[in-house]
C-alpha cells in the first residue's frame, strides 16, 4: 500500500482500527531511539532521579488516570484546542502539529528521553487529529482512544514488574 493510500485509509477507517494503528505506530516511531540508546549505552537524564518503576505505583486509580482521564484531558488540551485554532486562524498544518507535539512532550517531563518520545507521539496524535478532523471522522474520540491504547502496554509492564519482580 502506498503512503498516500495508507493515509487515506487512516483518515477514513473506523475508530477502532485507527486507534490500534496509531498505537502501533507510536511504538514503532520510538524504536530507532530505543535501539540507539541501547546500542550506545546512553543513559537517560531523569529530572527527579526516579525510574518509572519507582515513580509510579500502579493501582486502580493510576490505571484510571492513565487510561481514561489523561487521554481525554490531554487530547482536549493538545489536539482539540490546537485543531480549533488551526481551523479558525488558518495556521499552517505543520506549525500546528509541531507546536502541539512540543507542548505535549513538555508536560511529560519525567526525563529527557521520555519528553522526546512523547513529543514524537504527540506529533503522531496531532497529525492524526487533523487528518480525522478534516474528514469529520470523530477526531477527538479517535485520538483519545489511540492515546489510551498507547498507555496500556507500559502500564501493564510496570504493573507486572511491581507485582512480581520488585
C-alpha positions in Angstrom: 0.0 0.0 0.0 1.4 3.4 -1.0 1.8 6.0 1.7 -0.9 8.3 0.2 -3.3 5.4 0.1 -2.4 4.4 3.7 -3.0 7.9 4.9 -6.4 8.0 3.0 -7.3 4.7 4.7 -6.3 6.0 8.1 -8.4 9.1 7.7 -11.5 7.1 6.8 -11.2 3.8 8.7 -13.3 3.1 11.8 -12.3 4.4 15.2 -11.0 1.0 16.5 -8.7 0.3 13.5 -7.5 3.9 13.6 -6.7 3.8 17.4 -4.9 0.4 17.1 -2.9 1.7 14.1 -1.8 4.9 15.8 -1.0 2.9 18.9 1.3 0.6 17.0 2.9 3.5 15.1 3.5 5.2 18.4 5.7 2.3 19.5 7.3 2.0 16.0 8.5 5.6 15.9 10.3 5.1 19.2 12.2 2.0 18.1 15.1 3.9 16.5 15.7 5.8 19.7 15.4 2.6 21.7 18.0 0.9 19.5 20.4 3.8 19.6 20.2 4.3 23.4 20.7 0.5 24.0 23.4 0.1 21.4 25.5 3.1 22.7 24.5 2.6 26.3 23.1 6.2 26.5 21.5 6.8 29.9 18.5 9.0 30.4 18.5 12.2 32.4 15.7 11.9 34.9 14.6 15.2 36.4 13.7 13.7 39.8 16.2 10.8 39.9 13.5 8.2 39.8 12.9 5.4 37.3 9.4 4.6 36.1 9.3 1.6 38.4 9.8 3.8 41.5 8.0 6.9 40.2 4.6 5.3 39.7 2.7 2.8 41.8 0.2 1.1 39.6 -3.2 0.7 41.3 -6.8 1.2 40.1 -6.7 5.0 40.5 -3.4 5.2 38.5 -4.9 3.0 35.8 -8.0 5.2 35.6 -5.8 8.4 35.3 -3.6 6.8 32.7 -6.2 5.1 30.6 -9.2 7.4 30.8 -8.5 10.8 32.5 -5.1 11.7 30.9 -6.1 10.6 27.3 -9.3 12.7 27.5 -7.7 15.7 29.1 -4.6 15.7 27.0 -6.5 15.1 23.8 -8.6 18.2 24.6 -5.6 20.4 25.5 -3.0 19.2 23.0 -5.1 18.2 20.0 -8.6 19.6 20.1 -7.7 23.1 21.1 -4.9 23.4 18.6 -7.2 22.0 15.9 -9.8 24.7 16.6 -7.0 27.4 16.5 -5.6 25.8 13.3 -9.0 26.0 11.7 -10.1 29.4 13.0 -6.9 31.2 12.1 -5.8 29.1 9.1 -2.5 28.3 10.6 -0.1 26.1 8.7 -0.8 22.5 9.5 2.9 21.6 10.1 3.4 24.6 12.5 0.2 23.5 14.4 1.5 19.9 14.6 5.0 20.9 15.7 3.8 23.3 18.4 1.2 20.8 19.7 3.7 18.0 19.8 6.4 20.0 21.6 3.8 21.1 24.2 2.6 17.5 24.6 6.2 16.4 25.2 6.9 19.2 27.6 4.2 18.2 30.0 5.7 14.7 30.2 8.8 16.0 31.9 9.8 12.8 33.7 13.1 12.6 31.8 14.8 13.9 28.6 14.2 10.8 26.6 10.6 10.5 27.8 10.0 14.1 26.6 11.5 13.3 23.2 9.4 10.1 22.9 6.2 11.8 23.9 6.9 14.7 21.5 7.1 12.2 18.7 3.9 10.5 19.8 2.3 14.0 20.2 3.3 14.7 16.6 1.5 11.5 15.5 -1.6 12.3 17.6 -1.9 15.8 16.2 -1.3 14.7 12.6 -4.0 12.0 13.1 -6.3 14.5 14.7 -6.0 16.9 11.8 -6.4 14.0 9.3 -9.6 12.8 11.0 -10.8 16.3 11.8 -10.6 17.4 8.1 -12.8 14.3 7.2 -15.1 14.8 10.2 -14.4 11.3 11.4 -14.6 11.9 15.2 -11.1 13.1 15.7 -11.4 13.6 19.5 -12.7 10.1 20.2 -10.3 8.5 17.7 -7.2 10.3 19.3 -8.3 9.8 22.9 -8.8 6.1 22.3 -5.4 5.8 20.5 -3.8 7.5 23.4 -5.4 5.2 25.9 -4.4 2.2 23.9 -0.8 3.5 23.8 -0.8 3.7 27.6 -2.0 0.2 28.1 1.3 -1.6 27.4 3.7 0.5 29.5 1.2 0.4 32.4 0.8 -3.3 32.1 4.6 -3.8 32.1 5.1 -1.6 35.1 2.3 -3.4 36.9 3.8 -6.8 36.2 7.2 -5.6 37.3 5.8 -4.2 40.6 3.8 -7.2 41.4 6.3 -9.9 40.6 9.8 -8.5 40.4 10.1 -5.8 43.0 
